Amino acid sequence: MNRRVRSNIAGSMLAVATVLSLVPLSGYCDTQGSDRREDRRDDRGGARDTRQTGRDDARDTKEACKDGDDSRGECRRDKRDVKQDARGDARDVKR
């Protein structure tokens, strides 16, 4: 009779250990965090694209300014203003 009780206890402990070892494999805890990280990556990518577009626009603005009768200083200010506006837009995209 003692052997039967011991085997039942051992079997029960084995079953509990098996169930407990399978619980962490569910993966529910990583889903929300990975979704948030993916959203942040998308936001950063959108902000980066916005800044790059601003750089291209700033180059075009400076080139157009140089073709005109404006001074170099005015052209630099125009380019800086366009880039600064793009940075502000990129910050809005990230938020």
C-alpha positions as MATLAB code, in Angstrom:
seq = 'MNRRVRSNIAGSMLAVATVLSLVPLSGYCDTQGSDRREDRRDDRGGARDTRQTGRDDARDTKEACKDGDDSRGECRRDKRDVKQDARGDARDVKR';
ca = [
       0.000    0.000    0.000;
       2.861    2.367    0.705;
       4.223    1.810   -2.766;
       0.880    2.676   -4.316;
       0.642    5.920   -2.321;
       4.212    6.862   -3.211;
       3.637    6.199   -6.891;
       0.467    8.325   -6.823;
       2.314   11.177   -5.122;
       5.224   10.875   -7.539;
       2.814   10.836  -10.488;
       0.981   13.881   -9.165;
       4.233   15.758   -8.643;
       5.326   14.878  -12.154;
       2.034   16.134  -13.580;
       2.287   19.412  -11.641;
       5.907   19.909  -12.749;
       4.923   19.299  -16.362;
       2.092   21.823  -16.217;
       4.283   24.430  -14.527;
       7.013   23.983  -17.120;
       4.526   24.654  -19.921;
       3.078   27.859  -18.445;
       5.963   30.206  -19.422;
       5.774   28.960  -23.006;
       2.458   30.711  -23.582;
       4.155   33.976  -24.625;
       1.404   36.325  -23.563;
       3.702   38.621  -21.607;
       5.791   39.657  -24.656;
       2.948   40.545  -26.998;
       1.991   43.962  -25.644;
       5.596   45.085  -25.209;
       6.615   44.010  -28.678;
       3.598   45.807  -30.134;
       4.586   49.015  -28.357;
       8.190   48.673  -29.552;
       7.020   48.126  -33.111;
       4.838   51.250  -32.897;
       7.801   53.281  -31.683;
       9.945   51.952  -34.528;
       7.298   52.999  -37.021;
       7.079   56.451  -35.448;
      10.848   56.892  -35.555;
      10.914   55.768  -39.174;
       8.233   58.278  -40.081;
      10.115   61.039  -38.278;
      13.336   60.078  -40.069;
      11.574   60.221  -43.434;
      10.158   63.637  -42.557;
      13.615   64.970  -41.662;
      15.105   63.571  -44.868;
      12.394   65.232  -46.929;
      13.179   68.480  -45.099;
      16.867   68.139  -45.995;
      16.004   67.680  -49.662;
      13.667   70.667  -49.565;
      16.335   72.754  -47.839;
      18.876   71.938  -50.563;
      16.368   72.918  -53.226;
      15.550   76.132  -51.367;
      19.213   77.092  -51.086;
      19.866   76.286  -54.742;
      16.903   78.420  -55.808;
      18.087   81.208  -53.508;
      21.604   81.100  -54.984;
      20.158   81.403  -58.489;
      18.400   84.595  -57.411;
      19.938   87.857  -56.229;
      19.961   87.000  -52.504;
      23.125   87.039  -50.413;
      24.787   83.892  -49.098;
      23.657   84.714  -45.575;
      20.016   84.955  -46.626;
      20.289   81.637  -48.457;
      21.770   79.966  -45.366;
      18.970   81.349  -43.193;
      16.344   80.112  -45.637;
      17.908   76.646  -45.667;
      18.174   76.595  -41.873;
      14.530   77.658  -41.508;
      13.341   74.888  -43.836;
      15.384   72.269  -41.949;
      14.167   73.566  -38.591;
      10.549   73.329  -39.745;
      11.179   69.722  -40.856;
      12.626   68.905  -37.421;
       9.507   70.315  -35.771;
       7.294   68.259  -38.058;
       9.357   65.152  -37.229;
       8.843   65.759  -33.513;
       5.088   65.979  -34.128;
       5.186   62.660  -36.000;
       6.906   60.931  -33.074;
       4.247   62.140  -30.614;
];
